[in-house]
Amino acid sequence: MQKERLMNLTAVKIILGVLEQKEHIDEIVTSAAKEV
Amino acid sequence: MKLERITIENFRQYCDKQRVDFAKDEQKRVTVIHGINGAGKTSFFLSINWCLYGTSVENIKIIDNVGELMSKEAVSRAAIGETIRTSVDLAFLHNGERYQIKRMLQGVKLIDGTVKVEENDSFSMMRTKADGQAERINNPIGTMNSILPANVREYFLFDGEKIDNFAKPEAAKQVKQAIYLVLKLEILERSRRHLEAVAVEYRKELKNKSGQQLRDLLEEEEKARKEIQKSRDRIYEVHQEIDSAEQKIADIDKRLREMENTNILQQQRDRIERELKQRRTELEEIVSTIQGLATSGYFVVAEAAIKKAILLLEEKRARGEIPSDFRQQFIKDLINKMVCVCGRPFDDGSEEHRTLLAKISHGLPDALQDEVLNTCAVLQAFEQRTEKHRADVDSAMRRRAELVDIIRSLEAELDDLSRQLKGSPLEEISKLERNRENFKADVREYNFEVVILHTRIDDLNKKLVELKKEIDRARREEKREVLLSTKLDLAQRAADAIGEMYQSFADEMREKIQDKTKEIFKKLVWKESHFQDVKLGPDFNLEVIDRYGYSARPELSAGERQVLSLSFIMAMSRISDEEAPLVMDTPFGRLSSHHRNAIAEHLPTLASQLILFVTDEELRDEARQNMEARIGAEYRLEFSSKTSCTEIIEVK
């Protein structure tokens, strides 16, 4: 229920990848940026 | 997660190897383990905790004294130099896969009869997938933590002795912490912090590779963000100070309640403060109603114009200009056919012809006439709405004035009480009250500081929006380091998005917990018609409201407090994502038969698996009958005073 709610919580939506449950985060952000 | 089986070996008073199979069917999901006081219920409960998390994990202490884990009987039986092994094996199902975990501690018996215990225990995990493939897990601690995080453990494996902690008047901090951990708010906050840290590194790197103008802008942005973080840190510190001051006030109140000379005055103060809190809430609601009326009352401003328009239209109606007795199209048709209204033909220029032409020139076109009539109806509806709106505003303003008066008089009563206490001839009372007043003043100052800090953060955020526009422009001009710029942009936007949504998510979760707690509490408590509501406000105080609208928490009995606390814990486990069993050690301790029966009936429906450690008194008669159909496994703990060991006996 809650995970769905978090998903529902308008490229940035990176957030779901990061949602922990810095190297890893850098990989996620770099892949999304490669937007370019 | 569903527990299947546990094997305990030489753990505290459990000598040799002993095994328990837990009930886990949809229908029969309850395992009951009976034992009189001292038979070993808490040791058994502890063995599950130890197997899952060891003695401590992530700085959370699970077990205080490692040396006491090993069975004394096993040690006494062992020969000098022999290795003694204490272990707990646990099998469980999770997401369709079967896990087997084992925690083991070894020691060697020395010549003086003591045991040299290994410094660390060993922990291993095997996983069998749905296709029967078994594998050893390389990161068992991390995997266990992702199945049921250690920091939420105590909300699923909980000790009945501590169960009423959440319902105590000073428990707001624990309630807040529990919600923060179990409902993933911690994960959100950690994600924001880590994304922010990554963005800081990107910004540094970009600054080193940029031209002067962009470098200056990035530096300014970094400075603003640091200031925001500093203000946030200070808000956190101030909240801690507020908690601490409020705790000191609560301690003084408790002391004054206990003292013979002051207990009546303090009880009066408790009552007034409860009413004051309620009136302030009511005042907030009224003010927000008035604000709502103000924003929806735009038509009141046009009242004079509306009245004038209605008057003009009424005059036209009185003069017969609207509505016309004939529609324009009908008259045009008559003129074209040269026929009178009565059907008689007429000549060009005749009196009938002139009359019809006059009607055409004085009347309104059909479409316009319809519009005018519609507008007339709309304007009259507006006029009625204006009157109702004015009456609503008047009534809300009157209520607001009444509430302000009530609040002032309650505050005056509180001041008077405080003066009496400060003027007490007994030095201790006078000193306590003076200290209380100082703490109250501290809280007011801290709250004011929080408002100032929030304003500062808002201003800085506005500045950041402007800076971002300039940075984007400068970046486009430089056209260097496009990938790095994009990384910074995305990481920062993701961190900001989490920050933006955090509070609304936290509020939403708090309200869900509140509603679920209320639903469960009303099922479990026997005076359900006396208790109207359960509130969990932004201050995280768990409140029960009685049928008169007053806070009922100060009058809750120890049993009712336990039921409230249990309802909160159950609500947490229902709202959270964790599909974990509920393991409860002596949950019915202080409850009367009414509550016991209700809990025995509803508890199995609120958890996917339930393991209860109970004394012989806790689950009998009607409570036992209410749970009977759900019990799938039952054991009795028999303590032998000859060997000081406990034997686990299955009840057939």
HADDOCK unambig.tbl for C-alpha pairs under 7 A between the chains (distance, minus, plus):
assign (segid A and resid 1 and name CA) (segid B and resid 577 and name CA) 6.60 0.50 0.50
assign (segid A and resid 2 and name CA) (segid B and resid 576 and name CA) 6.68 0.50 0.50
assign (segid A and resid 2 and name CA) (segid B and resid 577 and name CA) 6.14 0.50 0.50
assign (segid A and resid 12 and name CA) (segid B and resid 490 and name CA) 6.06 0.50 0.50
assign (segid A and resid 12 and name CA) (segid B and resid 493 and name CA) 6.73 0.50 0.50
assign (segid A and resid 12 and name CA) (segid B and resid 494 and name CA) 5.27 0.50 0.50
assign (segid A and resid 14 and name CA) (segid B and resid 494 and name CA) 6.82 0.50 0.50
assign (segid A and resid 15 and name CA) (segid B and resid 494 and name CA) 5.99 0.50 0.50
assign (segid A and resid 18 and name CA) (segid B and resid 191 and name CA) 6.26 0.50 0.50
assign (segid A and resid 19 and name CA) (segid B and resid 187 and name CA) 6.70 0.50 0.50
assign (segid A and resid 19 and name CA) (segid B and resid 188 and name CA) 6.90 0.50 0.50
assign (segid A and resid 19 and name CA) (segid B and resid 191 and name CA) 6.18 0.50 0.50
assign (segid A and resid 20 and name CA) (segid B and resid 187 and name CA) 6.27 0.50 0.50
assign (segid A and resid 20 and name CA) (segid B and resid 191 and name CA) 6.61 0.50 0.50
assign (segid A and resid 21 and name CA) (segid B and resid 146 and name CA) 6.66 0.50 0.50
assign (segid A and resid 21 and name CA) (segid B and resid 187 and name CA) 6.59 0.50 0.50
assign (segid A and resid 22 and name CA) (segid B and resid 194 and name CA) 6.54 0.50 0.50
assign (segid A and resid 22 and name CA) (segid B and resid 198 and name CA) 6.61 0.50 0.50
assign (segid A and resid 26 and name CA) (segid B and resid 198 and name CA) 6.95 0.50 0.50
assign (segid A and resid 29 and name CA) (segid B and resid 487 and name CA) 6.07 0.50 0.50
assign (segid A and resid 29 and name CA) (segid B and resid 491 and name CA) 6.46 0.50 0.50
assign (segid A and resid 30 and name CA) (segid B and resid 487 and name CA) 6.08 0.50 0.50
assign (segid A and resid 33 and name CA) (segid B and resid 483 and name CA) 6.37 0.50 0.50
assign (segid A and resid 33 and name CA) (segid B and resid 486 and name CA) 5.57 0.50 0.50
assign (segid A and resid 33 and name CA) (segid B and resid 487 and name CA) 5.29 0.50 0.50
assign (segid A and resid 34 and name CA) (segid B and resid 483 and name CA) 6.60 0.50 0.50
assign (segid A and resid 36 and name CA) (segid B and resid 483 and name CA) 6.49 0.50 0.50
